[in-house]
Amino acid sequence: MPSPAKSTPATTPKVLREDLPLALDVLSDLFLHSTFVEDEIERERGVILSEISESEDTPDDHIHVVFDRAFWPGQPAVATDHRQPRRPCPACGGSTSSSS
């Protein structure tokens, strides 16, 4: 199982050429008009934090986090302490780690 810090969701539609406009419409709707139920976000956040804790307890997963932090210090995409309080992201209005 990949580390939660390294997971990237992806969607790749395989459609007939004539269905391409519909596929792009569906993908753009997913991207631009998604809705997020707060209870579901909190439940998933708990799952992700649990997975992060598990990966920190596994030496061969944890060494990658240690390396990334040392090699790319201060980079937001590099694993930070995900248990820290969150603050609003100035760019998108979402949340970001209070240490970044």
Secondary structure, DSSP 8 states (H G I E B T S, - for coil): ---GGG----------GGGHHHHHHHHHHHHHS----HHHHHHHHHHHHHHHHHHHTSHHHHHHHHHHHHHSTT-TTS---TTS-EEE-TTTSSEEETT-
